Amino acid sequence: MSLWLVLALGCAKAPPAPPEVVGPRPLTIAHTNDVHGHFEPEPADWDPARTPVGGFVRLEQEVRALRAGRPADSVLVLDGGDQLTGTPLTDLEVDGSRGGAMHALFGAVGFDAWAVGNHEFDKGLDNLAAYTARHPSLPLSANVLAPGGGPLLPKQELSHVFVRNGLRVGVIGLTTQGLATLMGKADFARLQLRSEVDAAREELARLEPITDLVVVLSHIGLENDLALAEQVPGIDLIVGGHSHTRLPEAKQVGSTWIVQAGSYGRSLGVVDLTVAADSITSFQYALRDLTPATATVPPDPALSALVDSYRGKIEAEYGEVLAQAPAELGRSYNHESALGRWIADALRDGTGADVAFYNAGGLRADLGPGPVTKGSLFNCFPFGNQVMRFQLDGNALMGIVIGNLAAEHAEKRGYLSASGLSWTWRVRNGAPEVVDVKVGGQPLQLDRRYTVVASSYVTEQWQKHLGVAPTAPEALGYTDYDAAVAYARKAPVVDPPARRGTRLAD
């Protein structure tokens, strides 16, 4: 048994004694989710002016002001997971792990607990173990466990009871069941993934007799949060993540309230409630956009200096200007996009491949306009997946085209951006229909083998993305980010003129 697993198992705590009956007491729960390493202000994409908002300096100001304006020890601060992957900061090795710089940032704000998200696993299970071991707040997941049961990670608990303003608040962590297709297969084999519903129901039954309030800290997405509230009555509040949903108003299913605060630390959700006799007697919610003008306390000098130091490290390593983008290359998760076309072309460049694919879900930021730096490319392609070359026959390529049409028509995730492959289509009798498909300008031959390049994520999760196992896969010795950097050095960073899919009149 590994040392970090022994440490994890040693973290289990006996449940507290049943709470005393208390009169009405206020409680504030502040929350973020899906920060993804974004530690400085980011454009507010819901604002036409795209005003920069958020960042850890501004977040710490808001939480400090909350604590000052509430009764002593009545504020609980939670994060809905996916702290890692998204900016170069989460690729730097700091404090014993890649992404460890986030320790100091979350610690400066004073978070109490966080849900383990799927992107926490991006750098491998061992890296995540090192990350949680030194994290200043508590990682929670009731459904990601060691193979034999019990916590998987150092400091991890399935749930935890916090005492705030005399109230015993049980917090249950949940991680998306999509983890099976969102992390490496070798690492996935080292854990047990339970049903979200079963895990929540079991922890709720254990916590209800000994708490005044039960909160699920969830990284399963809004749609699944709504379903969970229906299937597991008795949860008082779900603090969500994973779907990056910006909820200006709380949702309610039965007696369960549901909140989520968008992404990238640009907003802070604030739940103000009163609890009496084991139930919520009043509930107020606000989603506070962290604009500079709304700060009511000065910034913390030490945290400001830390952010400046991180910015300096990133600028030194990732600040090189590679090219200029005269216009923005945007992204989409369910149809063709400028950035998807560009990165697919970059992957195919110099490989001799007939076709390249890039999963649209891997496009994590828009690019440009303006200077294209290593850092801006990293923000777009932060996963560092290996570029793989392999073989697929024409039938498989046709299947991918059909899958793309289904994703686009239904506006569902699963689109694969393409290079070297083009098609025309239309909608007939309410369903998408392929008209023709070409490779390199020539009609697709269903029985021919074609050379394809894609990321190792696509090849490893081939059931989800390719439909068939890739033949003779080989790693080319560089990552998708490396391919983007090399392509930006040699070719204009513009939206490629050739469209891959063309919809005809129905």
C-alpha positions in Angstrom: 0.0 0.0 0.0 1.4 3.4 -1.0 2.3 6.0 1.7 -0.2 8.5 0.5 -3.0 5.9 0.6 -2.1 5.1 4.2 -2.2 8.8 5.0 -5.6 9.1 3.3 -7.1 6.3 5.3 -5.7 7.8 8.5 -7.7 11.0 7.9 -11.1 9.5 8.6 -12.7 11.1 11.7 -15.4 9.9 14.1 -18.7 11.6 13.6 -19.5 14.4 16.1 -22.2 14.0 18.8 -25.8 14.9 17.9 -26.4 18.6 17.9 -28.4 20.4 20.5 -31.6 22.0 19.5 -30.8 25.6 18.7 -32.9 28.7 18.0 -32.7 30.7 14.7 -29.1 31.3 13.8 -27.7 32.9 10.6 -25.2 31.2 8.4 -23.4 32.5 5.3 -22.0 30.1 2.6 -19.7 31.8 0.1 -18.6 29.7 -2.9 -16.7 29.5 -6.2 -16.2 26.7 -8.7 -14.1 25.8 -11.8 -11.3 28.3 -11.1 -9.0 26.4 -13.4 -5.9 28.2 -12.3 -7.2 31.7 -13.3 -5.7 33.8 -10.6 -5.9 37.3 -12.1 -8.9 39.3 -13.5 -10.6 37.8 -16.5 -13.0 39.3 -19.0 -16.7 39.0 -18.0 -18.0 37.2 -21.1 -21.6 38.0 -19.9 -20.9 41.7 -20.1 -20.8 43.3 -23.6 -17.9 45.5 -22.5 -16.0 42.3 -21.3 -14.8 44.2 -18.2 -12.0 42.3 -16.4 -13.4 40.9 -13.1 -12.3 38.5 -10.4 -8.8 37.3 -9.5 -7.7 36.1 -6.1 -6.8 39.5 -4.8 -10.4 40.7 -5.4 -11.8 37.4 -4.2 -10.0 37.7 -0.9 -11.3 41.2 -0.4 -14.9 40.1 -0.9 -14.6 37.2 1.5 -12.8 39.3 4.1 -15.6 41.9 3.9 -18.2 39.2 4.2 -16.6 37.9 7.4 -16.4 41.4 8.9 -20.0 42.1 8.1 -21.4 38.8 9.6 -21.6 37.4 13.1 -18.3 35.9 14.3 -17.5 32.4 12.9 -20.7 32.3 10.7 -19.1 32.2 7.3 -18.3 28.9 5.5 -16.2 29.2 2.2 -16.5 26.3 -0.3 -15.2 25.6 -3.8 -16.9 23.3 -6.3 -13.8 21.8 -7.8 -11.6 22.0 -10.9 -9.0 24.1 -9.3 -6.4 22.8 -11.8 -5.7 23.0 -15.5 -6.3 26.1 -17.5 -3.4 28.5 -17.1 0.4 28.1 -17.0 0.2 28.5 -13.2 -1.2 25.0 -12.9 1.6 23.5 -14.9 4.4 24.9 -12.7 5.7 22.7 -10.0 5.3 24.5 -6.7 5.0 23.2 -3.1 5.5 19.6 -4.2 3.1 19.3 -7.1 2.2 20.7 -10.5 -0.4 23.2 -9.7 0.7 23.6 -6.1 0.8 27.4 -6.5 -3.0 27.2 -5.9 -2.3 26.2 -2.3 -1.2 29.6 -1.2 -4.0 31.3 -3.2 -6.8 29.3 -1.7 -5.2 29.5 1.7 -5.0 33.3 1.6 -8.8 33.4 1.0 -9.4 30.9 3.8 -11.5 28.2 2.0 -12.8 25.5 4.2 -13.4 22.7 1.7 -13.5 21.8 -2.0 -15.0 19.1 -4.1 -12.5 17.0 -6.0 -13.1 17.8 -9.7 -12.2 15.8 -12.8 -9.5 18.2 -13.9 -7.6 17.6 -10.7 -6.6 14.3 -12.2 -5.1 15.8 -15.4 -1.5 15.6 -14.3 -1.9 12.1 -12.9 -3.2 10.5 -9.7 0.2 10.7 -8.0 0.4 14.4 -8.6 -3.1 14.9 -7.2 -2.1 13.0 -4.1 0.8 15.4 -3.6 -1.5 18.3 -4.3 -4.1 17.3 -1.7 -1.5 16.4 0.9 -0.3 20.0 1.1 -3.6 21.8 0.3 -4.7 24.1 3.2 -8.4 23.2 2.9 -10.2 19.9 2.9 -10.8 17.8 -0.3 -14.2 16.1 -0.3 -15.5 13.3 -2.4 -17.9 10.6 -1.3 -17.9 8.7 -4.6 -14.2 8.7 -5.6 -12.6 6.1 -3.4 -9.7 3.7 -3.0 -10.3 0.3 -4.7 -11.1 -1.3 -1.4 -13.3 1.6 -0.2 -12.4 4.6 1.9 -10.7 7.8 0.9 -8.4 7.7 -2.1 -6.3 10.8 -1.4 -4.4 12.3 1.5 -6.6 14.5 3.6 -9.7 13.5 1.6 -12.9 12.9 3.5 -16.3 11.7 2.1 -18.0 14.4 4.1 -17.2 16.7 7.0 -19.2 18.4 9.7 -18.2 22.1 10.2 -19.4 24.0 13.2 -20.4 27.6 12.3 -22.2 30.0 14.6 -23.2 27.0 16.8 -24.7 25.2 13.7 -23.4 21.8 12.7 -23.2 21.9 8.9 -22.6 18.5 7.1 -20.8 18.9 3.7 -20.8 16.0 1.3 -18.4 16.0 -1.7 -19.3 14.6 -5.1 -17.3 14.1 -8.3 -18.7 13.6 -11.7 -19.3 10.1 -12.9 -17.9 11.2 -16.2 -14.5 10.7 -14.7 -14.3 7.3 -16.4 -13.9 9.1 -19.8 -12.1 12.2 -18.5 -8.9 10.8 -17.1 -6.2 8.4 -18.0 -7.3 4.7 -18.0 -4.3 3.5 -16.0 -5.0 6.0 -13.2 -8.8 5.3 -13.4 -8.0 1.6 -12.7 -6.5 2.7 -9.4 -9.7 4.0 -8.0 -13.3 3.1 -7.3 -16.0 5.4 -8.8 -19.4 5.1 -7.1 -22.8 6.4 -8.2 -23.3 10.0 -7.2 -26.8 9.3 -6.1 -25.9 6.2 -3.9 -23.0 8.0 -2.3 -25.0 11.1 -1.5 -27.9 9.1 -0.1 -25.6 7.1 2.1 -23.8 10.1 3.5 -27.0 12.0 4.0 -28.4 9.2 6.1 -25.3 9.3 8.3 -25.3 13.0 8.7 -29.0 13.9 9.1 -29.1 12.8 12.8 -26.0 14.7 13.8 -26.3 18.0 11.8 -28.6 21.1 11.5 -27.9 21.5 7.8 -26.7 19.2 5.0 -24.9 20.7 2.0 -23.7 18.8 -1.1 -20.5 20.3 -2.6 -20.9 19.0 -6.1 -18.7 18.7 -9.2 -21.3 17.0 -11.3 -22.9 19.8 -13.3 -26.2 21.7 -13.0 -28.4 19.1 -14.9 -27.2 16.4 -12.5 -27.6 18.6 -9.5 -31.3 19.1 -10.4 -31.7 15.3 -10.8 -29.9 14.6 -7.5 -32.2 16.9 -5.7 -35.2 15.0 -7.0 -33.7 11.5 -6.3 -32.3 12.3 -2.8 -34.7 14.4 -0.9 -33.4 15.9 2.4 -30.4 17.7 1.0 -30.8 21.4 2.1 -28.4 23.0 -0.4 -26.3 21.9 -3.4 -23.3 24.1 -4.1 -22.4 23.1 -7.7 -19.6 23.0 -10.2 -18.4 21.3 -13.4 -20.9 22.8 -15.9 -19.5 26.4 -15.4 -23.1 27.6 -15.0 -23.5 31.2 -13.9 -26.7 31.2 -11.8 -27.7 34.8 -10.9 -30.7 33.3 -9.0 -30.8 30.1 -7.0 -32.9 27.2 -8.3 -35.1 25.1 -6.0 -36.2 21.5 -6.4 -38.6 20.5 -3.6 -36.9 21.8 -0.4 -33.4 21.7 -1.9 -31.7 24.9 -3.1 -29.1 24.8 -5.9 -26.4 27.4 -6.6 -23.4 27.7 -8.9 -21.0 30.6 -9.5 -19.8 30.4 -13.1 -16.1 29.9 -13.6 -12.6 31.3 -13.3 -13.1 33.1 -10.0 -14.9 36.0 -11.6 -17.9 35.9 -9.3 -18.6 34.8 -5.7 -21.9 33.2 -4.8 -23.2 34.2 -1.4 -25.9 32.3 0.4 -27.4 34.0 3.5 -29.7 31.7 5.4 -31.2 31.2 8.8 -31.5 27.7 10.4 -33.8 26.7 13.2 -34.9 23.3 14.4 -33.1 21.4 11.7 -34.5 23.4 8.7 -33.9 26.6 6.7 -36.3 29.3 7.8 -35.0 32.0 5.5 -32.9 32.0 2.3 -31.3 34.7 0.3 -28.8 34.3 -2.6 -26.7 36.8 -4.5 -24.1 36.2 -7.3 -21.5 38.9 -6.8 -19.5 39.8 -9.8 -16.0 40.7 -8.5 -15.6 44.1 -10.2 -12.8 46.4 -8.9 -15.3 49.2 -8.2 -17.4 47.1 -5.7 -14.5 46.3 -3.3 -15.2 47.7 0.2 -11.9 46.8 1.8 -8.3 47.4 0.6 -6.4 44.6 -1.1 -4.1 42.4 1.0 -0.5 43.5 0.4 1.0 40.0 0.9 -1.5 38.4 -1.5 -1.0 41.1 -4.1 2.8 40.5 -3.9 2.3 36.8 -4.3 0.1 37.3 -7.4 2.7 39.7 -8.8 5.4 37.0 -8.3 3.4 34.4 -10.0 2.7 36.7 -12.9 6.4 37.4 -13.2 7.2 33.7 -13.3 4.7 33.1 -16.1 5.8 36.1 -18.1 9.4 34.8 -17.9 8.5 31.4 -19.2 5.5 32.0 -21.4 5.7 35.6 -22.4 7.4 35.2 -25.7 5.4 36.7 -28.6 5.1 34.2 -31.4 2.8 36.0 -33.8 0.0 38.5 -34.1 -3.7 37.5 -34.5 -5.5 40.2 -36.5 -8.9 38.8 -35.3 -10.2 36.6 -32.6 -10.2 32.8 -33.1 -13.2 31.7 -31.2 -14.2 28.2 -30.0 -17.3 26.0 -29.7 -18.0 22.7 -28.0 -20.7 21.6 -30.4 -19.9 22.8 -33.9 -17.1 24.0 -36.1 -15.0 26.9 -34.9 -12.1 29.1 -36.0 -9.9 27.9 -33.2 -10.8 24.3 -33.8 -9.9 24.6 -37.5 -6.6 26.3 -36.6 -5.4 23.7 -34.1 -6.5 20.8 -36.3 -4.4 22.3 -39.1 -1.5 22.7 -36.6 -1.7 19.1 -35.6 -1.6 17.8 -39.2 1.2 20.2 -40.3 4.4 18.3 -41.0 3.1 14.9 -40.0 2.2 13.5 -43.5 -1.3 12.7 -42.2 -4.3 12.8 -44.3 -6.6 14.0 -41.5 -6.3 15.5 -38.1 -8.9 15.7 -35.3 -9.0 17.8 -32.1 -11.8 17.3 -29.5 -13.7 20.6 -29.2 -14.0 20.1 -25.4 -10.2 20.6 -25.3 -10.5 24.2 -26.5 -10.3 26.0 -23.2 -10.0 29.7 -24.2 -10.5 31.9 -27.3 -7.3 33.2 -29.0 -6.6 36.9 -29.8 -6.9 39.3 -31.2 -3.5 40.8 -30.7 -0.1 39.3 -29.7 0.0 35.5 -29.6 2.3 34.4 -26.8 3.2 31.0 -25.4 1.0 31.8 -22.5 -2.1 32.6 -24.6 -1.6 29.3 -26.5 -1.3 27.4 -23.2 -4.6 28.9 -22.0 -6.2 27.5 -25.2 -4.5 24.1 -25.1 -3.5 23.4 -21.4 -3.7 19.6 -21.2 -0.3 18.7 -22.7 -1.6 15.6 -24.5 0.8 13.8 -26.8 0.2 14.0 -30.5 -0.5 10.6 -31.9 -0.4 9.3 -35.4 -2.5 6.2 -36.4 -4.7 4.6 -39.1 -8.4 4.7 -39.6 -10.4 3.4 -42.6 -13.0 5.4 -44.5 -15.9 3.8 -42.6 -14.5 5.2 -39.4 -14.1 8.7 -40.8 -17.7 8.6 -42.1 -18.8 7.6 -38.6 -17.0 10.6 -37.1 -18.6 13.0 -39.7 -22.0 11.6 -38.7 -21.2 12.1 -35.1 -20.3 15.7 -35.7 -23.5 16.3 -37.6 -25.5 14.8 -34.7 -23.6 17.0 -32.1 -24.1 20.1 -34.2 -27.8 19.5 -35.0 -28.6 18.7 -31.3 -26.2 21.3 -29.9 -24.6 18.6 -27.8 -20.9 18.1 -26.9 -18.8 15.6 -28.7 -17.7 17.5 -31.8 -14.3 16.8 -33.3 -12.6 19.7 -35.2 -11.0 18.4 -38.4 -8.3 19.2 -40.9 -8.0 17.5 -44.3 -11.6 16.2 -44.0 -14.6 18.1 -45.4 -18.2 17.4 -45.9 -21.5 18.8 -46.9 -24.8 18.0 -45.2 -28.4 19.0 -44.8 -31.4 18.3 -42.6 -34.0 16.0 -44.1 -37.2 14.9 -42.2 -35.8 16.5 -39.0 -32.5 14.6 -39.0 -29.0 15.5 -40.3 -28.0 13.8 -43.5 -24.5 13.5 -45.1 -24.4 14.6 -48.8 -20.7 14.0 -49.5 -17.4 13.6 -47.7 -13.9 14.4 -49.0 -10.3 13.8 -47.8 -7.8 16.2 -49.3 -10.4 17.3 -51.8 -11.0 13.7 -53.1 -14.1 11.6 -52.4 -13.9 9.5 -49.3 -13.2 5.8 -50.0 -14.8 3.7 -47.3 -12.4 0.8 -47.7 -9.2 2.8 -47.8 -6.9 3.3 -44.8 -6.1 6.9 -44.0 -3.3 8.3 -41.8 -4.7 10.4 -38.9 -3.3 12.5 -36.1 -5.0 13.5 -32.9 -4.2 14.0 -29.3 -3.6 11.1 -26.9 -6.8 12.0 -25.1 -8.8 11.2 -28.3 -7.0 7.9 -28.9 -7.2 6.8 -25.3 -10.9 7.6 -25.2 -11.5 6.2 -28.7 -14.9 4.7 -27.8 -16.2 8.2 -27.1 -14.5 10.1 -29.9 -13.5 7.7 -32.8 -16.0 4.9 -32.5 -13.3 2.3 -33.3 -9.9 1.6 -31.9 -7.1 3.4 -33.7 -4.7 1.1 -35.7 -1.0 1.2 -35.1 -1.0 4.3 -32.8 2.4 6.0 -32.3 3.4 9.0 -30.2 5.2 11.7 -32.2 7.2 13.0 -29.2 5.5 16.3 -28.7 2.2 17.7 -27.3 -0.7 19.5 -28.8 0.6 22.7 -27.1 4.0 22.2 -28.7 2.3 21.8 -32.1 0.4 25.0 -31.6 3.6 26.9 -30.7 5.5 25.6 -33.7 2.6 26.4 -36.1 2.2 29.9 -34.7 5.9 30.5 -35.4 5.6 29.6 -39.1 2.1 30.4 -40.3 -0.3 33.4 -39.8 -2.6 33.0 -36.8 -5.8 33.5 -38.7 -9.0 31.6 -39.2 -8.3 29.1 -41.9 -10.4 30.0 -45.0 -11.4 26.4 -45.8 -14.6 25.4 -43.9 -14.8 21.7 -43.0 -18.5 21.3 -42.9 -21.0 23.0 -45.1 -24.7 22.9 -44.5 -26.9 22.9 -47.7 -30.4 24.3 -47.9 -32.9 21.8 -46.4 
